[in-house]
Amino acid sequence: MIKRIVELSSQPYHVSTSQGQLLFSPRDNCPASELGDHENGTKRSVPLEDIGLLMIDQHATTITAAALSSLAGNGVAVCFCGSDHLPAGLLLPLASRHETVWRINDQISTTRPTRKNLWRQIIRAKIQGQRANVPAGSPAYSKLADLRDSVRSGDPVNVESQAARVYWANWLGAGQSFIRAGGETERGVAPNNLLDYGYAVIRAALARATVSAGLVPAIGVHHRHRSNSFCLVDDLIEPIRPMIDRRVRLLYLDGVQTVSTEAKEALLSMLTFRVAMPSDDRSAKLRTGPLGVALHRYVASFVECLPDMAHRRRLAIPRFCRK
């Protein structure tokens, strides 16, 4: 089942819960237009079991402790945005799986060669996704293929960074070089703001998937910063970034330069886009489905690569669907 994404931004609400429903009551006599039809003209309800992600981008919105507890109990991730409209905080449910302790032990016990092999798969898939975003037949297209094939276990020479320089110089198309962060383009200037919002949406969805699988998001395979509580999420998100890049490029070239309601709707809807992924570890056959569902299968494949499930060696990484 595809979970719903609820986003509150255009007006303030009071969010509460009752009888398995999340209730949205407009504050300050505002109409409940943001959520569509409403009950008695004053409030709107959504079944808690239908929600996967709640985005709150309205500082005047209030939410009860009971609602937060009910959201967590139903496996819902709650993301709070800052004054720049970019996600600033994330509330995740605690996993309630009986295998949680085993999963944590498996994460800790994962050998260095296994971690390096997983990182190689992730970076190769990321570069392949970047390659799909540049013109076929171009020098950059060929260069990214060479870089993809040169990635070794653990990426010791940082091919990822080499590919990024080629990719971002060609991402917008001929004659429109773009530097992702620093250098000629300051962070926060469009389309960096759109990219950051899109990445944050996928990061939240992946964090929810990792916790649901009984994993600890802080224990990664490559990212290891001591102040990062989402190292594993930041590992797994790398091959998904090019999908967001593609959507942002379309928005940017269409004149969208701010994190507007239109932009947020387009980026949140990414979780419903159809993607392809390997059906199993030994077959080249692909299965397709919504990205939001594919992320859970992706995380499940990671679990099967851990020590106690070592019969699997390949991650089921979502990729672009061929048209």
C-alpha positions, 0 to 999 in steps of 0.5 A: 500500500502506498502511504499518503504524504500530508503537507501543511504549509499554506495556513496554520492548523491545530493537529490532534487525534481521535479514534484512529484519525488525525484531525486538522482544525484551521486556526485563526478562522482560516478555511480548510482548503489546503486539505480539500473537503472538510467536515462541517466546514471546520476540520479535516481528518485522515486515517493514521494508518494511511499516512507515511509522512507528515511535513509541517512547514507552517510555524503557527501550526500546533500539534498535540503530544497525543497526536505525535505519539499516535503518529509514531505508533503508526510508523509515521515520519514527521518532518518539521521545516525551518524558516527557509522552508527546508526540513530542519527536524525529523521525528521517527518511530522506534522500531517494534520488531522482534529482530531489532537486537539481531539487526543491530548486532548484524550492523555492528558485526558487518565486516570491512570487506562487506562494507566496502563492497556495498559502498562500491555498489552504491557509488556505481549506481549513483554514477549510472543515475547521473549518467542518465541525466546527461545527453546520450552520446556527449563527452560527459556521458562517455566519461561517466561510464568510464568512471562508473566502471573504474569504481573499486571496492570502498572507492579508495580514490574517490571516483564519486567526487570525480564523477560529481565534477563532470556531472554538475558541469553538464547537468543543466545541459550544453552551456549551462554549467552548475556547481552544486555547492561552494565555488561559483554558486552559493549554497541556498541559491536556486536550484540548490534550495530545490535540490535540498528540499527534494533530498530531504524528502527522500532522506525522511522516507529512507529514515522511516524505512530503515527504522521500520526494518529494525536498523539503527540509522546512525550505523552506516557503511561509509558515512561515520561522522560522530554527530550524524544520527543518519549515517546509514540513510546518507549512505543509501540515499546516494543512488536516489539523488539523481532521480531528484536531480532530474525532477529539479532540473525540469522545475528549474528550466520551467522557471521555478526557482523557489521552494513554492507550493508547486515545487513542494508538491512536485518533489513530494510526489516523487515518492509515487513515481514508478521506478525499476529494481532487481527482482532478486539477487541472482536474476537480471529481471526487473520489477517496477513500482512506486519509489516509496515502496521501492525504498522499503525493498531497497532497505530489505535487500541491505538487511539481507546483505548483513552477516546473518543473512549473507546469502545475498550480495547485491543491493536492490537499488531503485533505478530509472524506468526505461520508457 
